[in-house]
Structure formats: structure tokens, C-alpha cells
Amino acid sequence: MEYLISLMLGGAGALIMQRYAFALGFVDLPNDRSSHRIPTPRSGGVGILFAVVFSGVWLGQTLWLYLPAAFLAAVSLFDDRFGLSAKNRFLVQFACALAVVAGLRGGPGADFPSYLPLFVFWVLCLTGTANFYNFMDGINGIAGITGVLAFGGLALFGYLRGMEEAEVLFNLSVSAACLGFLPFNFPRARVFMGDVGSVLLGFLFGAQLYRYSDSPATFFLLCGLLFLFYADTYSTLFIRKMDGERLSQAHRRHLYQIMANELGLPHYAVTLLYGGVQAIVSASLLFSGPPSNIEVASLLGFWSTLFLAATYRLRKKAAAPGRVRVGK
């Protein structure tokens, strides 16, 4: 029941924005960093926001999980329309992450000094994951399909771990909301998700990562449910740093962008490749038995090696002399 309503909410939000975004001013105008060429409605992820709030209330989730996420999404919706400075966006993200980390486990309490490094790590993890997800929302369908898989993976993880039904259904509902949005963004983008959806999904995934990580093995296993988004972002940051770029500078150097733009692959092909690989990685982790540090490290090491080999070959091919760069 919950996931069916979330499915409809995800689609309804996208449909509303598709029809009224131009009148309301929620329009994405292409620029030299875009992978699209025509003005397109955005903020279609508002339906995912409604689904998160509905599911959180209906399933009795703690307020510290979905209220900070919903507030951040609302601010991101404002950003989609009017624009906020990078500093102000980060301050809001940081404050919402503080609220989640302090609220979900009651905060470090009297032992605050000894817990401070871990506390800071989790705040940065939530903030970073929100931004990573947003960085990766650049071609048709990639954020929606990854949302379906990531939160579906969290639901399956909860089921296999014997978590309460409400926990499983909440993650399944978020996955369903992404599925409801997807037909409006893939294979042809009639509306973009916008920061209201991508920042929300990344932040919420980070919050669930925080809630469920009872050991290093579990933490890295759950990170693997968003493997390609983490791998693409971290490798791109490293390459840009080695090239002497300012990391705050706008760019179009993610691997998925290179595949869609410099290599000229159709958006749907890149998105399906990312989704297929992510599904395989997630399955290998979730069905490998009770997680152990060695087993999870070995699996992630294996997939990371394959990813680095692929990104090296594809980036080298894109940089080959005489290659014509195209925009999709």
C-alpha cells in the first residue's frame, strides 16, 4: 500500500512540473556544461519529497530521519527556482546533517569529546553523499534508476537482516517513488529531477547509511549499494586535483559525462550501463552471506579495480587526438 502511493506521488510530482514548470519558473537552461540542448522543466523530484514525508509519517519513522531531509529538499527546491550561493547551500546541508547525526542516536552526550572525530565523519558523510548524488544527476534517468536500485537495496538489506517491517517498507517506498518519476525522465527527459530530488536522495541514503552501519563491514557493504556514484565522483575529484583544477570550479569531467558527451553514447545506453553494473555490484554484496571485513573489502576491491581500468580506457579514448566532441 505505502509503496503504491509513493509510486503515484513520484509520478504525480514529475507530471505537475512537466506541465507547469515553465509558468512557475522551474526551467533548466542549457549551458556549456550541460548534456542537454533545449530548455527543460526541472524539480520533478518534488513528488519524491512528498513520498518521503508521506512514508515517514505513515510508517512511523523517527522525525530525525525525514524532517531534516524534507527541510533540505525544500531549500533545494527554492535553490532550483531562485538560486543559492554554494556557501549557503553547504551551510543548510551541514545543519541538516548535524540534526540527523545528533538526533538519530541521541548525540554523543557526555562523552562528546571522545566521539567528536566520528561525529564529524558522519556529518561530512551525509553532506558529501548529498552532493555526490547531485553531481551524478546529469543525464537522462541516471539519478532515477540509481534511486530505485539504492533504496531497493536498502530494503533488501533490511529484509535479509530481519529489520522491522516499517524500515523495509520505508526504503521500498522511496525506491517506488523514484520508479514513479523515472518514465518522465527516461529514456527522454520531459522533466529533470532537480536538486529537490537528487540532494534529497543522496542525503537520505547517507542518513540510512548512518543508521544501519553497526560495523565497518556493514558500512562498506552499504556504500556498495551506491558504488558507481561514489566511484565516479571520487575518481573524478582525484583526476581534477592531479590536473591542478579548483575543485569548486564547474566542470563536465565525470565518467558518465565523458561517455555521453565526448564519446557520443546515447544517454539511455550510459544510464542502463550504470544501472546494470550497479545492480550486479549490489547483488554480489547483499547475497555474499553475513558481511565480514575481508569479504566486503575483497568484493569492493575487485569492483573498484574493474571500474578504474574502465575509466582509464574510456578517458584515454575520449582524449585521443582528432576525436570530435559532441553534446547530447
Buried (B, 14 or more C-beta within 10 A) or exposed (E): EBBEBBBBBBBBBBBBBBEEBEEEEBBBEEEEEBBBEEEBBBBBBBBBBBBBBBBBEBBEBEEBBBBBBBBBBBBBBBBBBEEBEEEEBBEBBBBBBBBBBBBBBEBBEEEEEEBEEEBEEBBBBBBBBBBBBBBBBBBBBBBBBBBBBBBBBBBBBBBEEEBEEBBBBBBBBBBBBBBBBBBBBBBEBBBBBBBBBBBBBBBBBBBBBBBBBEEEBBBBBBBBBBBBBBBBBEBBBEBBEEEEEEEEEEBBBBBBBBBBBBBBBBBBEBBBBBBEBBBEBBEBBBEBEEBBEEBBEEBBEEBBEEBEEBBEEBBEEBEEEEEEEEBB
